């Protein structure tokens, strides 16, 4: 008995295969695909799409959605694109794995002072970080109000009489100490005491020197729009805990939103985590980004991770092979390329009748582009264009890239591993290597 007949006997009828919103929404009805979707090997208006990806994004005024299974070449695709940063734009990569070192112009764990950088948005940053971590609602409205009050006190805006805020540094650690002192000195009383101490525990959980230090000059230059034609990678792999990585990333995105920065491309891995709420800062930036020339490369492993509106709002998609779309397809032994071949009469399935390029070879993707600017329409024509993208996995790091390790090698060649380890664990203020750390601080982009 075939699998299909077995399911028919068990459930009473054979279910139609699942077709993702991408196929059914982006490509339209099956009978119109030959008219509206055309395939090209290459175009004259730009060269290799892997290297020209950022330029195509800018020309089409579009974010890019990148998805595919592990190890298919998603990160290497961005490595290729980083070879050609548009001269009027800055590319920013919050690097959660450390794999962008050498491929961006500047790469290091660059600290930020979240109290000063996010003085008005810190409650929202903290709340969203916990929501991304799967703990929505742990920052109550009372906690958020208390946090806003404590930040204003720390920055010298009408602290209570008798509360000396000058002895607390304007950092996350200073904010925590001020909160604890406000409780011990009786500034907060009654039910507010429990709320403030719960807030302290949540702040301590995300605290790390990378968000509890002086904002590095490279971040200030980035937010001031001074790094046109350059790329910056922020090494978040030292944070270990996911929530700390998300806290930093959300704080940085809020700083970009608050700074009125223009002409920037942000690369975000596991981007679906930041799109779960319509009120997230990433959604805010995506809604207004085109007005400020702010675009995103949003990367995830599976198309179903993204919310449905992504497929309707964005205009460039890069698909690496996906073995199966659902567990039902695994049971049916139906790889996702069978949808592309059009083996069943389901609306939205492509019908080229042959295995597509990204299934024929490794490290190959299929790009789907909907032109929405006169320049891109002239380049690609009307409708939607599909074209293969071959990723050069042998792409080499930039010879002149600034990295933490290269700077330590130039400053302390005999103690490279020790100094790198200390900076990653304790920051740039460790007494034993104070002179070396200050020199490295300046080398990495000051």
N, C-alpha and C positions, 0 to 999 in steps of 0.2 A: 504493500500500500504506500502510495506517495505521501510526502509531507502534506501537500495540499489537500488530498482526500482525507487524511487523518484529521486535519483541522476542521474540515467540513463536517465530518462525523461528530467531532467533539463539540464544536460550537454552533453547528447548524448551517453555517454558510462560510464560504471562504472570504476572509477579510482582504480588502485592497491594501497593497503595500503602502507604507507611510512615505509621503513625499514632503520633504522639508519646505518651509516657507520660502527658502531661497529658490528652489526649482520652480515651484508653482507661482510664486509672486514675481520673482525677478525676470523670468523668461517668458511669462505670458502663456496664452493658450497654444496648444500643440500645433494647430493648423496654421498659425501665423509665424512659427519659428523661422521658416525658410526666408520670410520677408524681413523680419525684424532683427534676427540674430545672425551675424555673419562672422565667419572664421577667417583669420589671417595668420600667416606665419610671422610676419613682421610688417612694420610701417616705416615710411621714409621720414616722418616728422619727429621721431625720436628713435634712439638706438635700442640697446638692450634694456628691456623694461626693468630687469633686476637692478641695474645701475641707475636708471633714469626714473625710478619710482617716485622720489620726492618731487622731481620736476613735473611729472604727470599729475600728481596730487594738486600741486599749486595751479597748474594750467587748467585743471578741471574743477578747481575749487571744491575738493572732495576729501573726506576721510577715506581710509582704506581698511577693509576688513580682511584679515588674514586668518585662515584656519586650516587645520590638517593634523594628522596623527603625529605622535612623538617621533623625532628623528628624521622627519621628512625634509627639513631645510628651512623652517620659518625664521630662525635666528640668522642663519647664513644669508637669507634673502635680505635682511636688514643690513648685515655686514656689507653686502654688495652695494646697497643703496647709499650707505654712508661714504662711499667713494666720491659721490657727487652731491654735495649739499648745495642747494640753490644759494647764490651769493647774497641775496637779500633776506635769507631766513636763517634761523638757528634751530638745530635739532637737539632735543633733550631726551635722554634715555634713563629713566629710573631702572637701574640694572639689578634685578633680584638674584642673578646667578653669578655675576662677575665675568660673564663671557664676552662683554663688550670692550674689555681693556685692550687698548691698542687699535681698536677699530674706530673709536671716536677721537676727536682732537684732544679732549681733556677727560681723564677718567680717574676717579678717586672717591673715597668716602668723604663727600663734602658736607660738613655739618651746617645745620640751620638752627636759629634761635626761634622756636615756635611761639614764644611769648611775644616777642617784638614783631616777628614776621606775620603772625596771625592774631594780632591783638584783638581784633573784632570778630574773628571767625573761629577762635579756638574751641568754644563749646560745640560748634557744628563739626569741626574736624574730629574731635574726640568721639562724638556720637556716631559719626559715619564710620570711623575705624572699627568701633565695636560692632556696628551693624554688619560690616563686611565680614567680620570674624564670626558671624552667626549669633551674635548676642544683641539683637535690637532691643531698645528700651531700657538698657542698663544705665543709661545716662538720663535720669529723670528730669523733668522741667525744673524742679527745685535745684538739682545739682548743676544744671546748665546756668541757671541764674546766679548761683553761688560762685561758679567758676568765672563768669563774666564780671562779677563784683570783685573777686580777688585779683583778677588781671588788672582791673582799673586801679585798685589800691596799689598794686605793685608798681604800676607805671606812674604813680604819684597823683592820681586823680581823686581828690577828696577822700583820703583814708580816714577812718574814725579817729577822733581825738584821743591821743595817748598811745596810738599804735605806730611805732617807729618802723616804717617800711624801708628806710634808707639802708638798713643793715642786711637786707636780702637782695641778692643779685637778681637782675631782671632775666632770669632763665627759668626753665621748668623746675629745676631743683629749688630755686629761690621761691617759686610759686608754691611748691609743696611745703616748704618750711614756713612760709607765711600762713598757709592754711592751718597747719598744725599749731602755730603760735596763736592764731586767732581763736582757736578752740581753747587752748590752755589758759589764755588771758581773759576768757569770758566774753569775747566780742560776739561769738556765736553761742547761743544758748538754746535750751529746750530741744525740740525735735530737729533743729537745724544742725546740732552737733553730730548726730548720726549721719545726716546727709553729707556734711562736709568731710567726715572721716571716710565715708564710702567713696566720695570723690577722690580723696587722697589715694586710696588703694587703687583706683582705676588709673590715676595719673602715674603712679609708681610702676604699674604693669607695662606702660608704653614708654617709660623713661629709658633713655640710652644717650650716651654722649653725642650721638649723631643728631639728636633733636634738642640737646641741652647744652649748647655751646655757642660761641660767637658764629654768626652766619659768615661762611667763607666768602671772600671777595668774588670768587668766580660765580657764585649764586647771585650776588648783588649785581654784577655785570650782566648776567643773563637777564635778570628782571628789569634792568635798565635798558635793555635792547642793544647792548654793546658788543655782542658776539655774532654779528651777521656773517654768514658763510662758514660758521664753525659748528661743531657738535660737542655736546657735553654728556658724559655718562656718569651717573651717580651710583657708586658701588653700595648697594643695599644688602648685599649678601652677608655682610658682617653682622646684620641685625638678627639673623637666625629665626626669631619668631615672626610668623606671618603678620601678626597684628602690628608689630613695630614697623615692618615694611609698608603696610597699608597706611599707618599713621603718617609716616614721612611722605608718602606719595600724595595722600590727600591734602596734607599741609602745603606741599609744593604746588599742587593744582590750585588750591585756594589763593596762594600767593600770586600765581600767574593771573588768576581772575581779578584779584584786587589791584594788581599793578598796572592794568591797562596795557600790558605787553602786546605787541603785534608781531606778525611774521615769525611764527614759531611752529615747529612740527614736533609732537610729543609721541614717543613710541611706548606703548603700554602692553606688557605681557599679562596674560590672564585677565584681560580687560573686562570680561563679563562680570567679574567680581565687583567692579565699580559702576555697573549699569543696572544693578538690581532695583534701585529706587529711582523714580523719576526726579526726585529731589537731590540726587547726588551731584557733587561738584562737577564730575565728568559730564553728566547729562547737561548741566548748566552751560559748561564750556562748549559742548557740541552744538547746543542750540544757538549760541551767539558767536561761535568761533569764526564762521565765514565772514562776519562783519569786521573781524580783526585779523583776518588771515591766520587763524589758529586752526591747525589740522592735526588729526590723530592717525597713527597706525595702531589699530586695535587687533591684538593677537590672542587666539585661543585655540584649543585643540579640537573642538567640535562645534559645528555651526549651531546645534541646538542649545549650546550654552548661552548664546546671545539672545536678548529679548527680541520679540517679533518686529518691533518698529525699526530695528537696525536695517532690516532687509528692504524696507520701504524708503528710508531716509538717506541711505548712503548709495554711492554710485560707482565705486571701484571695489571689486571683490577678488581675492587671490586664494584659490583653492588648491591645497595639496591633497593627495589621495586620502580618502577616509575609508577604512576597510568595510565597516558596516554602519548604517544609520541608526538601527535599533536592534534590540535583542531578537525581535521576530525575524529580522533579516539574517541573523546568525543561525537561527534554527532552520531557516529555509535555504541556507547556503546561498544567499543572494547578496553578493558584494555590491557596494554602492555604484560601481561603474555600470551595472546592468540598468540602472535608471537612465544613465546617459545614453545607452544604446537603444532605449525605447522598446524593451522586450514586452512590455505590457501597455495596454491602452489607458494610460493615466495622464491627465492634463499636466502640462508643464515639463514633460520628459523630453530631453533632446533626442533627436533621431538621426544622427550622422551615420549610424550603422556600423561604426568601427570603434575600436578602443582608442580613447583619447591619449594625447601625448603624455600627460602627467601620470597615466597608468602604464605606459609602455617603458618608462625609464625612471630611475631614481632621481631624487633631488630636482624634480620638475613639477611645476605648478601650472594651473590654468587661470588666466586672468579674464575677468568679465568686466567690461567698462561701458558705462552709459554716459556719452558725452553730454555735457550741459553748459558748455561755453562755446562761443563761436570758434575759438581757436581749436578746441578739441573736436568739434563737429567737422571742421575743415580737414582735420587730421584723420579722423576715423570714419566719418560719414554719419548718417542718421541711424537710429536704432541702437542696438547693442553689439559690441565687438568682443569676440573671444580670441585670445591669443596665448600660446604657450610661453612659459617663463622658465628658462633653464638656469638653475642657481649654480654659480661657481663656488663650490664648497672648498676650493683651494685658495680662495681670496686671502691675501696676506695682510697682516696689520700694517698700519701706517708707520713708516720708519721714523717720523718725527713726532709721533703722538706722545702726549704728556700723560704719564701714569704714575701712580703712587710708587710702585716698585722701581721704576726708572729714576725717579727723583731720589729715592733712598739710596740707590746704587751710586748716584753722583755725590751724595752728601756723606754717606757712611759706608763706603765700599766694603769694609771689613766686617760689618755687623748688619748686613741687609736683612736677613730673616728675623733677627731679634728686634730691630727697629720697626719693621713692617708689622710684626706680631703685636708689639706694644701699642702702636698707633691704632691698629684695628680694634684692639680690646679696650684701650683706655683713652684714646684720643690724642690730641697734640699737646697736652699739658703735663705729661708724665715727667717727674723731676729728673730721673736718671738720664733721660735722653732729651732734655729740654732744648738744648742748642740745636741738636739734629732735627728735632721735631719742628722748631720754628723755621729752619731752613727749608725743610720739606714743605711746610705750609705755604711758603712763598713760591717754591718751585712748581707746585701743582696748579698754579693759576693765579696767584695773587699779583 
